[in-house]
Amino acid sequence: MKFINNRNMYRFALILLFVLISLLSLLGVNRILEYLNTGADRSSMLHLELNSEDTYLPKVVWKKIENPARKMEKNTLHKIERDYLFSWYVKNNALEKNTKKGIEDFYTKNTRRNLYRTIKYNQLHQIAISSTTLKHFPELEFYSEDGQQVVFTDKNVVEFQKISQNNHVLTTIQDTATYRVMMLLEDGFWRVRHLVKMEAEAFKKDSLKSKPVYTTKAHQILKNKLPYIIKGINYYPKNSAWDTFGEFFNKDTLAHDFDIIKQANLNTIRIFIQYEDFGKAKVNALKLEKLKKLLDLAEAKKLAVIVTLFDFYSDYTIPSWTLTHRHAEQIVSTFREHKAILGWDIKNEPNLDFESRDKDNVLQWLDHMIAVIKENDPNHLVTIGWSNSVDATYLASKLDFISYHFYNDMQHLEYETNDLLKQTKKPVVIEEYGIPSYGGIWNLWEGSLEKQASYHQKMQTYFKKNNYSYLSWTLYDFPHVPDQVAGKWPWQKTRQKKFGFIDEKGIKKPAFKYISN
């Protein structure tokens, strides 16, 4: 009896072992199949942390796709463009980090030899090249009947490079060149077979300019060719501070506030667009629609609008440039004909990032962004909202008017503004100014409603005397201020809540009497 029981136990153990082996075998086969299937996924083949769509989106315009041998299919053209851009992306990444990762996936054997030699040389001499391409204008030359080979000329490719050695910047270069490109279809993907650099060709730009409403002449901003002195205010809705286009966006609220602003004898508002809030490189259509509603309302109320882009943005590194270019391009091209817009303010107080983000990086990014905006919208003015008058001379020759923020002793207002007018020969706008009415412990009881009113009264005498353009900070006191604006501590945030001319209950403060002159 004992023998039979042991035999049954052996049988059960063998059956259990067989089941376990079968399960492990099936699991192994499944893993192999998964590996084989994912092996053809180009995003995995990159061996990089990010997809190029999240990190690299240069402007691409196919100027010609006609081909006598075989008609170019739309889907095939998309794949060629995708893999071609990936080839630039992995090349830029390889030269910046001196790595071979991704090169084998996008270049044929012969082509990648030169890249490997360059990487080896740079590694030996501790050279790093941070680079990106900004524009591509390819023209199809040949597409084989078997669909395995394509040749095109990529005209006037705009490239930017920063070359460093031992972490020290040697030089920065912007170049425009034309490339003759051959790509082969291998393993279902297009790889670069030849990439020959040639001189750039003459390129005719498309004209987008109509009749702009706002122009400049010497120190004056003009509206329909007549002098226009900005009398304005920085604007957020009371309950949507730093979130104008969020869930509380409401046309009736805007209309009510615009009526207050207009009745106060002001003619201009300044608003803010956050890069991430608007969808980054792929701008959110719903956000654009909200912006259009605001601009339409402003036009109906006869208020001009300065639109500040890239609020809270701080990544000025070269690999991210193309994403910000696409962001700006979509917004400004959408509204390039809108008559309410006085101008685009590229960035609020970018000089505050000079130390933490590298001054040269910030200025180079701004320089290129000026070009992107002017190219896509030549009908509106362009400025930068500097945090002080000292830094406001940067890039002045490329801007239409100079904007700076004044929070110093008011006795210095005339000196700082007049000095800028002498240096730049451009219109100067005091884009922010103001003091809080808060008089509590966190500012040592220095502020009060009366002191705020007295400040604005005196500032208005300076503005009227000199015909300065100005925008105060801000219409409302705010019940809530985000941490990223002023910090999380009460001595930082409490003051920021009380700069308004109207308190949280909607009651006009004594300073409202001096909101304009």
One Martini backbone bead per residue (centre of mass of N, CA, C, O) as a GRO file, in nm:
protein
  517
    1MET     BB    1   0.059   0.064  -0.020
    2LYS     BB    2   0.305   0.244   0.002
    3PHE     BB    3   0.402   0.205  -0.291
    4ILE     BB    4   0.155   0.333  -0.430
    5ASN     BB    5   0.176   0.614  -0.302
    6ASN     BB    6   0.458   0.680  -0.415
    7ARG     BB    7   0.383   0.651  -0.714
    8ASN     BB    8   0.174   0.885  -0.713
    9MET     BB    9   0.372   1.102  -0.631
   10TYR     BB   10   0.556   1.080  -0.876
   11ARG     BB   11   0.345   1.140  -1.087
   12PHE     BB   12   0.269   1.423  -0.980
   13ALA     BB   13   0.555   1.544  -1.005
   14LEU     BB   14   0.586   1.499  -1.312
   15ILE     BB   15   0.342   1.663  -1.400
   16LEU     BB   16   0.427   1.929  -1.265
   17LEU     BB   17   0.696   1.954  -1.421
   18PHE     BB   18   0.572   1.961  -1.703
   19VAL     BB   19   0.402   2.213  -1.664
   20LEU     BB   20   0.635   2.405  -1.593
   21ILE     BB   21   0.798   2.366  -1.854
   22SER     BB   22   0.573   2.460  -2.045
   23LEU     BB   23   0.539   2.742  -1.930
   24LEU     BB   24   0.835   2.836  -1.972
   25SER     BB   25   0.839   2.789  -2.278
   26LEU     BB   26   0.610   2.983  -2.351
   27LEU     BB   27   0.742   3.230  -2.223
   28GLY     BB   28   0.997   3.228  -2.398
   29VAL     BB   29   0.861   3.252  -2.674
   30ASN     BB   30   0.717   3.519  -2.610
   31ARG     BB   31   0.976   3.683  -2.563
   32ILE     BB   32   1.095   3.641  -2.841
   33LEU     BB   33   0.862   3.768  -2.999
   34GLU     BB   34   0.880   4.042  -2.865
   35TYR     BB   35   1.167   4.101  -2.952
   36LEU     BB   36   1.121   4.080  -3.259
   37ASN     BB   37   0.903   4.299  -3.275
   38THR     BB   38   1.067   4.535  -3.126
   39GLY     BB   39   1.319   4.541  -3.315
   40ALA     BB   40   1.145   4.722  -3.541
   41ASP     BB   41   1.148   4.958  -3.347
   42ARG     BB   42   1.282   5.267  -3.383
   43SER     BB   43   1.270   5.377  -3.092
   44SER     BB   44   1.447   5.138  -2.983
   45MET     BB   45   1.694   5.160  -3.178
   46LEU     BB   46   1.809   5.432  -3.066
   47HIS     BB   47   1.896   5.426  -2.756
   48LEU     BB   48   1.705   5.651  -2.643
   49GLU     BB   49   1.509   5.837  -2.423
   50LEU     BB   50   1.392   5.996  -2.673
   51ASN     BB   51   1.180   6.124  -2.887
   52SER     BB   52   1.204   6.335  -3.152
   53GLU     BB   53   0.917   6.467  -3.111
   54ASP     BB   54   1.026   6.578  -2.816
   55THR     BB   55   1.325   6.720  -2.936
   56TYR     BB   56   1.273   6.735  -3.273
   57LEU     BB   57   1.139   7.020  -3.487
   58PRO     BB   58   1.196   7.109  -3.769
   59LYS     BB   59   1.158   7.280  -4.047
   60VAL     BB   60   0.949   7.137  -4.319
   61VAL     BB   61   0.972   7.190  -4.686
   62TRP     BB   62   0.840   7.066  -4.967
   63LYS     BB   63   0.911   7.175  -5.300
   64LYS     BB   64   0.944   6.871  -5.430
   65ILE     BB   65   0.770   6.542  -5.554
   66GLU     BB   66   0.829   6.488  -5.833
   67ASN     BB   67   0.836   6.171  -6.038
   68PRO     BB   68   0.905   5.976  -6.320
   69ALA     BB   69   0.935   5.677  -6.220
   70ARG     BB   70   0.771   5.732  -5.935
   71LYS     BB   71   0.526   5.780  -5.733
   72MET     BB   72   0.490   5.957  -5.445
   73GLU     BB   73   0.398   5.854  -5.150
   74LYS     BB   74   0.275   5.986  -4.869
   75ASN     BB   75   0.374   5.768  -4.666
   76THR     BB   76   0.666   5.755  -4.768
   77LEU     BB   77   0.741   6.050  -4.721
   78HIS     BB   78   0.702   6.039  -4.418
   79LYS     BB   79   0.924   5.823  -4.363
   80ILE     BB   80   1.160   5.975  -4.484
   81GLU     BB   81   1.142   6.224  -4.306
   82ARG     BB   82   1.163   6.082  -4.035
   83ASP     BB   83   1.444   5.937  -4.084
   84TYR     BB   84   1.600   6.190  -4.159
   85LEU     BB   85   1.562   6.337  -3.888
   86PHE     BB   86   1.681   6.114  -3.716
   87SER     BB   87   1.966   6.136  -3.836
   88TRP     BB   88   2.018   6.417  -3.720
   89TYR     BB   89   1.963   6.358  -3.425
   90VAL     BB   90   2.184   6.136  -3.379
   91LYS     BB   91   2.415   6.308  -3.471
   92ASN     BB   92   2.390   6.535  -3.262
   93ASN     BB   93   2.409   6.344  -3.016
   94ALA     BB   94   2.687   6.220  -3.085
   95LEU     BB   95   2.852   6.497  -3.086
   96GLU     BB   96   2.782   6.578  -2.791
   97LYS     BB   97   2.849   6.273  -2.646
   98ASN     BB   98   3.035   6.078  -2.794
   99THR     BB   99   2.840   5.863  -2.956
  100LYS     BB  100   2.711   5.565  -3.138
  101LYS     BB  101   2.427   5.590  -3.082
  102GLY     BB  102   2.209   5.520  -3.366
  103ILE     BB  103   2.382   5.525  -3.628
  104GLU     BB  104   2.331   5.234  -3.742
  105ASP     BB  105   2.012   5.290  -3.786
  106PHE     BB  106   2.069   5.564  -4.007
  107TYR     BB  107   2.335   5.436  -4.134
  108THR     BB  108   2.539   5.325  -4.344
  109LYS     BB  109   2.841   5.187  -4.346
  110ASN     BB  110   2.996   5.408  -4.508
  111THR     BB  111   2.883   5.666  -4.363
  112ARG     BB  112   2.968   5.602  -4.055
  113ARG     BB  113   3.275   5.627  -4.066
  114ASN     BB  114   3.302   5.937  -4.044
  115LEU     BB  115   3.162   5.963  -3.772
  116TYR     BB  116   3.354   5.785  -3.608
  117ARG     BB  117   3.604   5.960  -3.655
  118THR     BB  118   3.497   6.215  -3.522
  119ILE     BB  119   3.441   6.094  -3.243
  120LYS     BB  120   3.729   6.002  -3.183
  121TYR     BB  121   3.859   6.280  -3.200
  122ASN     BB  122   3.684   6.422  -2.983
  123GLN     BB  123   3.756   6.237  -2.750
  124LEU     BB  124   4.064   6.292  -2.754
  125HIS     BB  125   4.000   6.632  -2.738
  126GLN     BB  126   3.744   6.712  -2.579
  127ILE     BB  127   3.498   6.740  -2.785
  128ALA     BB  128   3.189   6.935  -2.818
  129ILE     BB  129   2.875   6.926  -3.019
  130SER     BB  130   2.621   7.153  -3.020
  131SER     BB  131   2.327   7.079  -3.224
  132THR     BB  132   2.117   7.210  -3.497
  133THR     BB  133   1.831   7.214  -3.698
  134LEU     BB  134   1.584   7.449  -3.837
  135LYS     BB  135   1.590   7.398  -4.163
  136HIS     BB  136   1.401   7.245  -4.444
  137PHE     BB  137   1.426   7.213  -4.831
  138PRO     BB  138   1.316   6.967  -5.005
  139GLU     BB  139   1.400   6.793  -5.325
  140LEU     BB  140   1.299   6.575  -5.549
  141GLU     BB  141   1.487   6.354  -5.780
  142PHE     BB  142   1.458   6.034  -5.681
  143TYR     BB  143   1.246   5.731  -5.740
  144SER     BB  144   1.240   5.416  -5.746
  145GLU     BB  145   1.053   5.158  -5.874
  146ASP     BB  146   1.112   4.967  -5.609
  147GLY     BB  147   1.129   5.159  -5.346
  148GLN     BB  148   1.464   5.167  -5.236
  149GLN     BB  149   1.525   5.466  -5.355
  150VAL     BB  150   1.648   5.802  -5.268
  151VAL     BB  151   1.667   6.143  -5.404
  152PHE     BB  152   1.774   6.459  -5.253
  153THR     BB  153   1.749   6.815  -5.202
  154ASP     BB  154   1.866   7.009  -4.926
  155LYS     BB  155   1.781   7.331  -4.891
  156ASN     BB  156   1.887   7.558  -4.679
  157VAL     BB  157   2.023   7.459  -4.419
  158VAL     BB  158   1.983   7.540  -4.083
  159GLU     BB  159   2.262   7.579  -3.864
  160PHE     BB  160   2.365   7.509  -3.518
  161GLN     BB  161   2.675   7.569  -3.325
  162LYS     BB  162   2.851   7.444  -3.028
  163ILE     BB  163   3.194   7.462  -2.939
  164SER     BB  164   3.373   7.243  -2.716
  165GLN     BB  165   3.652   7.244  -2.470
  166ASN     BB  166   3.670   7.143  -2.169
  167ASN     BB  167   3.395   7.311  -2.112
  168HIS     BB  168   3.478   7.527  -2.338
  169VAL     BB  169   3.387   7.778  -2.534
  170LEU     BB  170   3.491   7.850  -2.862
  171THR     BB  171   3.220   7.844  -3.056
  172THR     BB  172   2.975   7.987  -3.279
  173ILE     BB  173   2.755   7.853  -3.544
  174GLN     BB  174   2.604   7.973  -3.847
  175ASP     BB  175   2.457   7.777  -4.114
  176THR     BB  176   2.413   7.756  -4.477
  177ALA     BB  177   2.308   7.459  -4.653
  178THR     BB  178   2.347   7.207  -4.903
  179TYR     BB  179   2.203   6.873  -4.967
  180ARG     BB  180   2.294   6.558  -5.087
  181VAL     BB  181   2.061   6.278  -5.084
  182MET     BB  182   2.086   5.928  -4.994
  183MET     BB  183   1.840   5.661  -4.964
  184LEU     BB  184   1.780   5.342  -4.806
  185LEU     BB  185   1.592   5.047  -4.797
  186GLU     BB  186   1.619   4.884  -4.471
  187ASP     BB  187   1.429   4.686  -4.289
  188GLY     BB  188   1.196   4.921  -4.333
  189PHE     BB  189   1.427   5.149  -4.347
  190TRP     BB  190   1.571   5.466  -4.372
  191ARG     BB  191   1.903   5.518  -4.498
  192VAL     BB  192   2.197   5.683  -4.511
  193ARG     BB  193   2.432   5.692  -4.783
  194HIS     BB  194   2.434   6.004  -4.862
  195LEU     BB  195   2.609   6.325  -4.752
  196VAL     BB  196   2.635   6.625  -4.934
  197LYS     BB  197   2.797   6.921  -4.912
  198MET     BB  198   2.685   7.250  -5.005
  199GLU     BB  199   2.606   7.530  -5.126
  200ALA     BB  200   2.402   7.768  -5.097
  201GLU     BB  201   2.099   7.883  -5.220
  202ALA     BB  202   1.890   8.073  -5.360
  203PHE     BB  203   1.613   8.214  -5.159
  204LYS     BB  204   1.276   8.266  -5.172
  205LYS     BB  205   1.065   8.447  -4.992
  206ASP     BB  206   0.774   8.457  -4.838
  207SER     BB  207   0.518   8.688  -4.833
  208LEU     BB  208   0.323   8.815  -4.534
  209LYS     BB  209   0.279   9.108  -4.571
  210SER     BB  210   0.089   9.371  -4.483
  211LYS     BB  211  -0.093   9.612  -4.298
  212PRO     BB  212   0.019   9.749  -4.036
  213VAL     BB  213  -0.082   9.910  -3.749
  214TYR     BB  214   0.199   9.879  -3.604
  215THR     BB  215   0.469  10.106  -3.565
  216THR     BB  216   0.793  10.267  -3.615
  217LYS     BB  217   0.964  10.590  -3.514
  218ALA     BB  218   1.210  10.592  -3.354
  219HIS     BB  219   1.057  10.680  -3.038
  220GLN     BB  220   0.793  10.577  -3.186
  221ILE     BB  221   0.473  10.467  -3.170
  222LEU     BB  222   0.245  10.353  -3.422
  223LYS     BB  223  -0.099  10.420  -3.532
  224ASN     BB  224  -0.169  10.459  -3.833
  225LYS     BB  225   0.084  10.680  -3.831
  226LEU     BB  226   0.027  10.751  -3.530
  227PRO     BB  227   0.081  10.841  -3.228
  228TYR     BB  228   0.150  10.593  -2.955
  229ILE     BB  229   0.061  10.584  -2.619
  230ILE     BB  230   0.108  10.375  -2.368
  231LYS     BB  231  -0.184  10.282  -2.160
  232GLY     BB  232  -0.142  10.031  -1.919
  233ILE     BB  233  -0.194   9.670  -1.830
  234ASN     BB  234  -0.155   9.399  -1.644
  235TYR     BB  235  -0.333   9.081  -1.715
  236TYR     BB  236  -0.560   8.918  -1.485
  237PRO     BB  237  -0.779   8.741  -1.362
  238LYS     BB  238  -0.860   8.722  -1.038
  239ASN     BB  239  -0.918   8.382  -1.045
  240SER     BB  240  -0.655   8.360  -1.282
  241ALA     BB  241  -0.370   8.363  -1.187
  242TRP     BB  242  -0.156   8.247  -1.420
  243ASP     BB  243  -0.458   8.139  -1.576
  244THR     BB  244  -0.631   8.256  -1.819
  245PHE     BB  245  -0.664   7.958  -1.999
  246GLY     BB  246  -0.831   7.800  -1.812
  247GLU     BB  247  -1.116   7.676  -1.652
  248PHE     BB  248  -1.206   8.001  -1.590
  249PHE     BB  249  -1.269   8.080  -1.861
  250ASN     BB  250  -1.440   8.402  -1.945
  251LYS     BB  251  -1.600   8.632  -2.135
  252ASP     BB  252  -1.750   8.801  -1.923
  253THR     BB  253  -1.506   8.866  -1.753
  254LEU     BB  254  -1.344   9.008  -1.969
  255ALA     BB  255  -1.551   9.225  -2.049
  256HIS     BB  256  -1.565   9.357  -1.772
  257ASP     BB  257  -1.261   9.427  -1.746
  258PHE     BB  258  -1.235   9.590  -2.012
  259ASP     BB  259  -1.425   9.812  -1.925
  260ILE     BB  260  -1.260   9.915  -1.689
  261ILE     BB  261  -1.005   9.982  -1.853
  262LYS     BB  262  -1.133  10.176  -2.057
  263GLN     BB  263  -1.268  10.374  -1.842
  264ALA     BB  264  -0.961  10.439  -1.729
  265ASN     BB  265  -0.793  10.533  -1.992
  266LEU     BB  266  -0.703  10.277  -2.133
  267ASN     BB  267  -0.526  10.095  -2.429
  268THR     BB  268  -0.360   9.850  -2.282
  269ILE     BB  269  -0.256   9.506  -2.275
  270ARG     BB  270  -0.099   9.238  -2.084
  271ILE     BB  271  -0.020   8.904  -2.165
  272PHE     BB  272   0.002   8.535  -2.096
  273ILE     BB  273   0.208   8.255  -2.217
  274GLN     BB  274   0.240   7.916  -2.165
  275TYR     BB  275   0.409   7.662  -2.292
  276GLU     BB  276   0.272   7.411  -2.157
  277ASP     BB  277  -0.025   7.505  -2.157
  278PHE     BB  278  -0.011   7.523  -2.495
  279GLY     BB  279   0.159   7.234  -2.577
  280LYS     BB  280   0.412   7.328  -2.689
  281ALA     BB  281   0.492   7.209  -2.998
  282LYS     BB  282   0.175   7.125  -2.978
  283VAL     BB  283  -0.068   7.321  -3.008
  284ASN     BB  284  -0.356   7.397  -2.854
  285ALA     BB  285  -0.659   7.461  -2.999
  286LEU     BB  286  -0.820   7.560  -2.747
  287LYS     BB  287  -0.621   7.783  -2.670
  288LEU     BB  288  -0.641   7.943  -2.932
  289GLU     BB  289  -0.943   8.004  -2.903
  290LYS     BB  290  -0.917   8.168  -2.642
  291LEU     BB  291  -0.728   8.380  -2.755
  292LYS     BB  292  -0.921   8.482  -2.972
  293LYS     BB  293  -1.141   8.580  -2.782
  294LEU     BB  294  -0.970   8.790  -2.641
  295LEU     BB  295  -0.885   8.954  -2.894
  296ASP     BB  296  -1.172   9.020  -2.991
  297LEU     BB  297  -1.255   9.176  -2.740
  298ALA     BB  298  -1.033   9.389  -2.750
  299GLU     BB  299  -1.114   9.502  -3.024
  300ALA     BB  300  -1.404   9.582  -2.942
  301LYS     BB  301  -1.272   9.772  -2.696
  302LYS     BB  302  -1.010   9.913  -2.799
  303LEU     BB  303  -0.761   9.712  -2.733
  304ALA     BB  304  -0.444   9.656  -2.691
  305VAL     BB  305  -0.193   9.381  -2.738
  306ILE     BB  306   0.046   9.219  -2.535
  307VAL     BB  307   0.218   8.916  -2.607
  308THR     BB  308   0.344   8.682  -2.382
  309LEU     BB  309   0.585   8.452  -2.413
  310PHE     BB  310   0.726   8.194  -2.234
  311ASP     BB  311   0.614   8.146  -1.963
  312PHE     BB  312   0.832   7.972  -1.745
  313TYR     BB  313   1.064   7.941  -1.935
  314SER     BB  314   1.420   7.764  -1.920
  315ASP     BB  315   1.506   7.615  -2.201
  316TYR     BB  316   1.809   7.699  -2.399
  317THR     BB  317   1.890   7.458  -2.538
  318ILE     BB  318   1.961   7.356  -2.850
  319PRO     BB  319   1.784   7.086  -2.875
  320SER     BB  320   1.509   7.275  -2.803
  321TRP     BB  321   1.456   7.486  -3.025
  322THR     BB  322   1.251   7.355  -3.227
  323LEU     BB  323   1.013   7.348  -3.029
  324THR     BB  324   0.989   7.658  -2.984
  325HIS     BB  325   0.952   7.729  -3.279
  326ARG     BB  326   0.682   7.580  -3.323
  327HIS     BB  327   0.526   7.728  -3.111
  328ALA     BB  328   0.555   8.018  -3.220
  329GLU     BB  329   0.463   7.970  -3.510
  330GLN     BB  330   0.167   7.888  -3.450
  331ILE     BB  331   0.079   8.145  -3.305
  332VAL     BB  332   0.171   8.387  -3.492
  333SER     BB  333   0.041   8.280  -3.759
  334THR     BB  334  -0.255   8.281  -3.658
  335PHE     BB  335  -0.220   8.621  -3.566
  336ARG     BB  336  -0.094   8.811  -3.801
  337GLU     BB  337  -0.392   8.967  -3.863
  338HIS     BB  338  -0.440   9.082  -3.587
  339LYS     BB  339  -0.544   9.405  -3.470
  340ALA     BB  340  -0.494   9.388  -3.149
  341ILE     BB  341  -0.197   9.348  -3.193
  342LEU     BB  342   0.100   9.506  -3.113
  343GLY     BB  343   0.278   9.263  -2.972
  344TRP     BB  344   0.565   9.058  -2.908
  345ASP     BB  345   0.667   8.898  -2.612
  346ILE     BB  346   0.894   8.661  -2.576
  347LYS     BB  347   1.000   8.730  -2.264
  348ASN     BB  348   0.994   8.714  -1.919
  349GLU     BB  349   1.272   8.792  -1.771
  350PRO     BB  350   1.546   8.641  -1.892
  351ASN     BB  351   1.785   8.765  -1.715
  352LEU     BB  352   1.724   8.577  -1.460
  353ASP     BB  353   1.880   8.327  -1.632
  354PHE     BB  354   2.184   8.385  -1.670
  355GLU     BB  355   2.314   8.218  -1.434
  356SER     BB  356   2.153   7.931  -1.453
  357ARG     BB  357   2.151   7.920  -1.806
  358ASP     BB  358   2.331   8.098  -1.947
  359LYS     BB  359   2.369   8.379  -2.118
  360ASP     BB  360   2.431   8.281  -2.408
  361ASN     BB  361   2.189   8.093  -2.437
  362VAL     BB  362   1.969   8.305  -2.402
  363LEU     BB  363   2.054   8.503  -2.633
  364GLN     BB  364   2.047   8.298  -2.865
  365TRP     BB  365   1.751   8.222  -2.838
  366LEU     BB  366   1.635   8.507  -2.873
  367ASP     BB  367   1.754   8.571  -3.148
  368HIS     BB  368   1.604   8.338  -3.299
  369MET     BB  369   1.315   8.413  -3.210
  370ILE     BB  370   1.293   8.674  -3.359
  371ALA     BB  371   1.314   8.548  -3.641
  372VAL     BB  372   1.070   8.359  -3.624
  373ILE     BB  373   0.853   8.575  -3.576
  374LYS     BB  374   0.913   8.761  -3.823
  375GLU     BB  375   0.868   8.541  -4.038
  376ASN     BB  376   0.558   8.467  -3.937
  377ASP     BB  377   0.527   8.793  -3.831
  378PRO     BB  378   0.551   9.110  -3.993
  379ASN     BB  379   0.292   9.282  -3.851
  380HIS     BB  380   0.442   9.279  -3.571
  381LEU     BB  381   0.581   9.355  -3.292
  382VAL     BB  382   0.902   9.330  -3.104
  383THR     BB  383   0.989   9.209  -2.773
  384ILE     BB  384   1.143   9.239  -2.436
  385GLY     BB  385   1.101   9.165  -2.078
  386TRP     BB  386   1.292   9.325  -1.888
  387SER     BB  387   1.388   9.366  -1.541
  388ASN     BB  388   1.583   9.597  -1.656
  389SER     BB  389   1.774   9.861  -1.795
  390VAL     BB  390   2.055   9.734  -1.833
  391ASP     BB  391   1.960   9.472  -2.013
  392ALA     BB  392   1.784   9.627  -2.248
  393THR     BB  393   2.023   9.637  -2.475
  394TYR     BB  394   1.979   9.368  -2.561
  395LEU     BB  395   1.899   9.328  -2.893
  396ALA     BB  396   1.793   9.613  -2.985
  397SER     BB  397   1.841   9.610  -3.302
  398LYS     BB  398   1.607   9.364  -3.334
  399LEU     BB  399   1.401   9.544  -3.211
  400ASP     BB  400   1.121   9.760  -3.199
  401PHE     BB  401   1.108   9.762  -2.879
  402ILE     BB  402   1.164   9.865  -2.543
  403SER     BB  403   1.152   9.663  -2.240
  404TYR     BB  404   1.094   9.750  -1.893
  405HIS     BB  405   1.133   9.704  -1.537
  406PHE     BB  406   1.004   9.909  -1.258
  407TYR     BB  407   1.129   9.883  -0.893
  408ASN     BB  408   1.242  10.143  -0.817
  409ASP     BB  409   1.310  10.435  -0.740
  410MET     BB  410   1.135  10.697  -0.882
  411GLN     BB  411   1.388  10.893  -0.917
  412HIS     BB  412   1.507  10.693  -1.161
  413LEU     BB  413   1.320  10.693  -1.410
  414GLU     BB  414   1.431  10.912  -1.604
  415TYR     BB  415   1.719  10.818  -1.628
  416GLU     BB  416   1.669  10.526  -1.735
  417THR     BB  417   1.489  10.599  -1.979
  418ASN     BB  418   1.668  10.815  -2.122
  419ASP     BB  419   1.914  10.633  -2.155
  420LEU     BB  420   1.777  10.434  -2.346
  421LEU     BB  421   1.700  10.637  -2.567
  422LYS     BB  422   1.999  10.704  -2.634
  423GLN     BB  423   2.111  10.409  -2.695
  424THR     BB  424   1.872  10.285  -2.904
  425LYS     BB  425   1.661  10.454  -3.084
  426LYS     BB  426   1.400  10.352  -2.936
  427PRO     BB  427   1.131  10.260  -2.812
  428VAL     BB  428   1.005  10.297  -2.471
  429VAL     BB  429   0.882  10.061  -2.222
  430ILE     BB  430   0.705  10.050  -1.919
  431GLU     BB  431   0.592   9.728  -1.845
  432GLU     BB  432   0.657   9.757  -1.529
  433TYR     BB  433   0.483   9.863  -1.223
  434GLY     BB  434   0.488   9.890  -0.859
  435ILE     BB  435   0.298   9.853  -0.547
  436PRO     BB  436   0.202   9.742  -0.250
  437SER     BB  437  -0.060   9.753   0.010
  438TYR     BB  438   0.089   9.595   0.205
  439GLY     BB  439   0.112   9.616   0.594
  440GLY     BB  440   0.267   9.383   0.723
  441ILE     BB  441   0.505   9.180   0.861
  442TRP     BB  442   0.642   9.089   0.574
  443ASN     BB  443   0.708   9.434   0.531
  444LEU     BB  444   0.730   9.604   0.795
  445TRP     BB  445   0.482   9.804   0.755
  446GLU     BB  446   0.524   9.979   0.476
  447GLY     BB  447   0.248   9.941   0.367
  448SER     BB  448  -0.037  10.102   0.187
  449LEU     BB  449  -0.298  10.252   0.044
  450GLU     BB  450  -0.173  10.540   0.047
  451LYS     BB  451   0.110  10.474  -0.067
  452GLN     BB  452   0.012  10.359  -0.333
  453ALA     BB  453  -0.132  10.614  -0.434
  454SER     BB  454   0.112  10.806  -0.422
  455TYR     BB  455   0.288  10.656  -0.620
  456HIS     BB  456   0.096  10.675  -0.871
  457GLN     BB  457   0.076  10.978  -0.881
  458LYS     BB  458   0.382  11.032  -0.935
  459MET     BB  459   0.417  10.855  -1.187
  460GLN     BB  460   0.215  11.013  -1.366
  461THR     BB  461   0.386  11.271  -1.384
  462TYR     BB  462   0.616  11.145  -1.545
  463PHE     BB  463   0.457  11.041  -1.787
  464LYS     BB  464   0.333  11.314  -1.875
  465LYS     BB  465   0.593  11.483  -1.905
  466ASN     BB  466   0.739  11.243  -2.116
  467ASN     BB  467   0.558  11.044  -2.275
  468TYR     BB  468   0.530  10.769  -2.152
  469SER     BB  469   0.523  10.429  -2.169
  470TYR     BB  470   0.278  10.213  -1.990
  471LEU     BB  471   0.255   9.926  -1.743
  472SER     BB  472   0.090   9.807  -1.491
  473TRP     BB  473   0.095   9.641  -1.159
  474THR     BB  474  -0.229   9.549  -1.134
  475LEU     BB  475  -0.562   9.523  -1.135
  476TYR     BB  476  -0.552   9.288  -0.918
  477ASP     BB  477  -0.603   9.124  -0.651
  478PHE     BB  478  -0.490   8.804  -0.518
  479PRO     BB  479  -0.583   8.510  -0.359
  480HIS     BB  480  -0.371   8.362  -0.557
  481VAL     BB  481  -0.023   8.238  -0.565
  482PRO     BB  482   0.207   8.083  -0.718
  483ASP     BB  483   0.508   7.950  -0.632
  484GLN     BB  484   0.665   8.017  -0.911
  485VAL     BB  485   0.647   8.330  -0.872
  486ALA     BB  486   0.732   8.388  -0.529
  487GLY     BB  487   0.704   8.149  -0.369
  488LYS     BB  488   0.608   7.977  -0.054
  489TRP     BB  489   0.644   8.210   0.126
  490PRO     BB  490   0.472   8.460   0.286
  491TRP     BB  491   0.688   8.695   0.228
  492GLN     BB  492   0.649   8.643  -0.085
  493LYS     BB  493   0.328   8.620  -0.148
  494THR     BB  494   0.169   8.851  -0.005
  495ARG     BB  495   0.265   9.092  -0.171
  496GLN     BB  496   0.175   8.982  -0.458
  497LYS     BB  497  -0.143   9.015  -0.392
  498LYS     BB  498  -0.119   9.369  -0.357
  499PHE     BB  499  -0.095   9.533  -0.657
  500GLY     BB  500  -0.370   9.629  -0.699
  501PHE     BB  501  -0.661   9.844  -0.776
  502ILE     BB  502  -0.827   9.585  -0.690
  503ASP     BB  503  -0.977   9.399  -0.479
  504GLU     BB  504  -1.109   9.088  -0.397
  505LYS     BB  505  -1.412   9.236  -0.377
  506GLY     BB  506  -1.409   9.477  -0.609
  507ILE     BB  507  -1.268   9.721  -0.477
  508LYS     BB  508  -1.159  10.029  -0.510
  509LYS     BB  509  -0.868  10.172  -0.469
  510PRO     BB  510  -0.708  10.466  -0.428
  511ALA     BB  511  -0.514  10.411  -0.681
  512PHE     BB  512  -0.727  10.417  -0.915
  513LYS     BB  513  -0.714  10.727  -0.967
  514TYR     BB  514  -0.393  10.650  -1.088
  515ILE     BB  515  -0.401  10.453  -1.349
  516SER     BB  516  -0.407  10.732  -1.504
  517ASN     BB  517  -0.376  11.051  -1.710
   0.00000   0.00000   0.00000
